[in-house]
Amino acid sequence: KTKEDFFNWLEESNLTEESFWEDIIKTIKYDNFCIQNFGHKTESIFLTRQDDLCSAIYSLITLNDDYLANELYQRIKNNESNFGDLASEFSIGKEKITKGLIGPVSISVNHPTIVELIKTRQIGEVTEPIRLDKNLVIIFRLEAFEKAVFDYRTKLELSKELFKSWLAKESISKIHSLKVKYGKSSK
């Protein structure tokens, strides 16, 4: 809030004013370098990875009993029970500890059935029990969905990914050429 607060914070953080500004400038330079050198490739990558960049928050109850799944679905549908409370009590998945809540997560990291549910359900809609495989049945509710947008933030993040990938390849190439130059095997 004040200059005094700023200097107190610097001292508590073991920073000097110069190092603070150097860090900020370094970050800005890094971002600018990535955008200038790799930004022109990002739109095509965005278009091919758009689903990976979308994120969702959803609630889930995972069960291995069809009859229990139907009973819980009816209790939720008829407002007799709270989704989160039922997830905490009955779910057999890791969502049990978060009252059924999962996310935000990239939609591409999910089971194909859940990806389809994320893409096709309305926010707040509770699905009837759906079989994921021969042992698992789920009750699903979409809480939030964020569609990927090609904006400056996305362009910057994709530019940074491209830079890191380029840097890794260049490093491997340089190490290989040094091994060859000095007669060491690359095995």
Solvent accessible surface area in square Angstrom, and as a share of the most:
residue,aa,sasa,rsa
1,K,233,0.99
2,T,77,0.45
3,K,151,0.64
4,E,126,0.56
5,D,65,0.33
6,F,54,0.22
7,F,84,0.35
8,N,70,0.36
9,W,117,0.41
10,L,6,0.03
11,E,137,0.62
12,E,142,0.64
13,S,46,0.30
14,N,139,0.71
15,L,56,0.28
16,T,78,0.45
17,E,66,0.30
18,E,115,0.52
19,S,35,0.23
20,F,40,0.16
21,W,121,0.42
22,E,108,0.48
23,D,72,0.37
24,I,62,0.31
25,I,88,0.45
26,K,135,0.57
27,T,76,0.44
28,I,92,0.47
29,K,134,0.57
30,Y,71,0.27
31,D,25,0.13
32,N,67,0.34
33,F,87,0.36
34,C,0,0.00
35,I,34,0.17
36,Q,141,0.63
37,N,64,0.33
38,F,18,0.08
39,G,4,0.04
40,H,140,0.63
41,K,96,0.40
42,T,0,0.00
43,E,97,0.43
44,S,69,0.44
45,I,40,0.20
46,F,10,0.04
47,L,117,0.58
48,T,116,0.68
49,R,74,0.27
50,Q,50,0.22
51,D,69,0.36
52,D,56,0.29
53,L,55,0.27
54,C,3,0.02
55,S,26,0.17
56,A,2,0.01
57,I,48,0.24
58,Y,5,0.02
59,S,3,0.02
60,L,12,0.06
61,I,0,0.00
62,T,12,0.07
63,L,3,0.02
64,N,101,0.52
65,D,59,0.31
66,D,63,0.33
67,Y,187,0.71
68,L,47,0.23
69,A,0,0.00
70,N,76,0.39
71,E,88,0.39
72,L,0,0.00
73,Y,22,0.08
74,Q,82,0.36
75,R,66,0.24
76,I,15,0.08
77,K,120,0.51
78,N,82,0.42
79,N,136,0.70
80,E,122,0.55
81,S,30,0.20
82,N,88,0.45
83,F,6,0.03
84,G,10,0.09
85,D,71,0.37
86,L,4,0.02
87,A,0,0.00
88,S,36,0.23
89,E,109,0.49
90,F,53,0.22
91,S,1,0.01
92,I,92,0.47
93,G,23,0.23
94,K,165,0.70
95,E,8,0.04
96,K,80,0.34
97,I,151,0.77
98,T,69,0.40
99,K,109,0.46
100,G,0,0.00
101,L,87,0.43
102,I,28,0.14
103,G,37,0.36
104,P,98,0.61
105,V,42,0.24
106,S,35,0.23
107,I,1,0.01
108,S,54,0.35
109,V,108,0.62
110,N,27,0.14
111,H,76,0.34
112,P,103,0.65
113,T,41,0.24
114,I,11,0.05
115,V,27,0.15
116,E,97,0.44
117,L,8,0.04
118,I,4,0.02
119,K,99,0.42
120,T,74,0.43
121,R,81,0.30
122,Q,132,0.59
123,I,109,0.55
124,G,42,0.41
125,E,64,0.29
126,V,35,0.20
127,T,6,0.04
128,E,113,0.51
129,P,31,0.20
130,I,40,0.20
131,R,102,0.37
132,L,33,0.16
133,D,69,0.36
134,K,174,0.74
135,N,90,0.46
136,L,52,0.26
137,V,4,0.02
138,I,0,0.00
139,I,0,0.00
140,F,0,0.00
141,R,60,0.22
142,L,4,0.02
143,E,52,0.23
144,A,38,0.30
145,F,74,0.31
146,E,104,0.47
147,K,121,0.51
148,A,14,0.11
149,V,95,0.55
150,F,67,0.28
151,D,62,0.32
152,Y,130,0.50
153,R,163,0.59
154,T,21,0.12
155,K,63,0.27
156,L,20,0.10
157,E,86,0.38
158,L,2,0.01
159,S,0,0.00
160,K,40,0.17
161,E,79,0.35
162,L,38,0.19
163,F,29,0.12
164,K,124,0.52
165,S,50,0.32
166,W,112,0.39
167,L,84,0.42
168,A,53,0.41
169,K,139,0.59
170,E,61,0.28
171,S,49,0.32
172,I,121,0.61
173,S,61,0.39
174,K,122,0.52
175,I,95,0.48
176,H,88,0.39
177,S,56,0.36
178,L,95,0.47
179,K,76,0.32
180,V,98,0.56
181,K,146,0.62
182,Y,146,0.56
183,G,68,0.66
184,K,141,0.60
185,S,74,0.48
186,S,65,0.42
187,K,226,0.96
